[in-house]
Structure formats: structure tokens, C-alpha cells
Amino acid sequence: MTRADRLALVRSAYDVVAESYAHLLPDASFEGPADRGMIDAFAACVLERNGGSVVDAGCGAGRMTRLLSTMGVDISGIDVSAGMIEVARRTYPGLSFDVAELGALPHADKELGGVFAWYSIIHLAPVDLPRVFAEFFRVLAPGGYVLISFQVGEGSRHITRAYGHDVSMDAQLFPQAAVIADLANAGFKILAQMSREPGPREKSAQAVLLAQRPLNGQPPEG
């Protein structure tokens, strides 16, 4: 399956489930203490250096965009699903949301202080991570931060039912060491990492990584 095919399946699936997703996951109360600790650390890092705007890359219906906004972060959201963006705009009219994909962010080079990617890489194939992380690096100002969460493991599973709807898309598991290596190869410095066992409604271990574009960092050649 090509990258375009995978993207089309993900877009279609989330367009279908957008309303149900927003109803079933209306806010950030589903994140546990360890997850919230990493989110708090990301927000504190961005705010401490007056780091500028943040993009919620893969924002879905906007619940985490809203959370970061309440913490004082200047944040907007993008998602590949127009259905999700429609719900986000309606639910949070004071925030900005646009349709875009992770590998083609609508931001200039070195424009942002942070990229928040909360479980948004889970529908990417492993071969796509270097390209997406290079895009994160491109839009971040030197000293900017990225926070990435994902499900830990090997391989992928095909999803045929989600949020009460029939869908067709793949969810990818990633070895934590492999994601760290891809971030490092993109030019990032890993600042903190958290891994935990699955929660009651989770099937896989979870991980969150906090990384920074170094102040003198340049994109790797090639």
C-alpha cells in the first residue's frame, strides 16, 4: 500500500467517526498522570523560553488543542480529516484549525516554538517517520520542542471498527528505540522519555518523548 493510499484510508475513517469521536472523547480527562506529566513538561518548556506558537499536529476534534490553550500555550491545530477539523472549529471557535497532513505542515521554516503530536504518528508506516520528523524539525525554531506519543511494539493491526462505525485503516506500533533513533537522525536532542504499561482500555504499552531542536541545530544533510 502506498503512502497516499494509507493517507486516504485514515482521512476517510476519521471523517466517518468525527462526531462520535468528539462525543466519546470530549476532553483531556482520559490522559493518566504520567501522560499529563509529560504534557505539563512540554508546555512548561515552551512557555519558559517564550517559545512562540505551537501546532497540535494531528489534532483530531481539538480536545488536546484546547487543553494546551488553557495552559497558556499559543496553539493551533491541523488534521488530515476535514470532518475532524469541522467538529474542532465548531466546538472551539476561539482556536484556529486547518486541514493538513503531518508531512506538509502549513508553516514557514523555523516559525514555531513547539510541535505537539499526541498519538498522531500511529497511522504512519515506519518508513514515513524520517520524513515527518524532518518536517517537524523544519518548522521549529532553534530551541523549539516536540512532544510525541505512540503505542509501543512491533507491527501493525488493521482496524475495522472504531467509535461505533465500520472503518478500514491500520494502526502502527513502534519500538521506542526506533522512534528515538529517527528523531535523533532528524537532528533532535531527546530531553525526556516516559513509557508505561497499558491502561484498562489500552492494548499496548505507551510511550511519550520530549525532544528539542538544538539552538545551533541544522537539518542533517541528505
Stockholm file with secondary structure:
# STOCKHOLM 1.0

chainA/1-222         MTRADRLALVRSAYDVVAESYAHLLPDASFEGPADRGMIDAFAACVLERNGGSVVDAGCGAGRMTRLLSTMGVDISGIDVSAGMIEVARRTYPGLSFDVAELGALPHADKELGGVFAWYSIIHLAPVDLPRVFAEFFRVLAPGGYVLISFQVGEGSRHITRAYGHDVSMDAQLFPQAAVIADLANAGFKILAQMSREPGPREKSAQAVLLAQRPLNGQPPEG
#=GR chainA/1-222 SS CCHHHHHHHHHHHHHHHHHHHHHHSCSSTTSCHHHHHHHHHHHHHHHHTTCCCEEEETCTTSHHHHHHHHTTCCEEEEESCHHHHHHHHHHCTTSCEEECCTTSCSSCTTCEEEEEEESCSTTSCGGGHHHHHHHHHHHEEEEEEEEEEEEESSSEEEEEEETTEEEEEEEECBCHHHHHHHHHHTTCEEEEEEEECCCTTCSSEEEEEEEECCTTCCCCCC
#=GC SS_cons         CCHHHHHHHHHHHHHHHHHHHHHHSCSSTTSCHHHHHHHHHHHHHHHHTTCCCEEEETCTTSHHHHHHHHTTCCEEEEESCHHHHHHHHHHCTTSCEEECCTTSCSSCTTCEEEEEEESCSTTSCGGGHHHHHHHHHHHEEEEEEEEEEEEESSSEEEEEEETTEEEEEEEECBCHHHHHHHHHHTTCEEEEEEEECCCTTCSSEEEEEEEECCTTCCCCCC
//
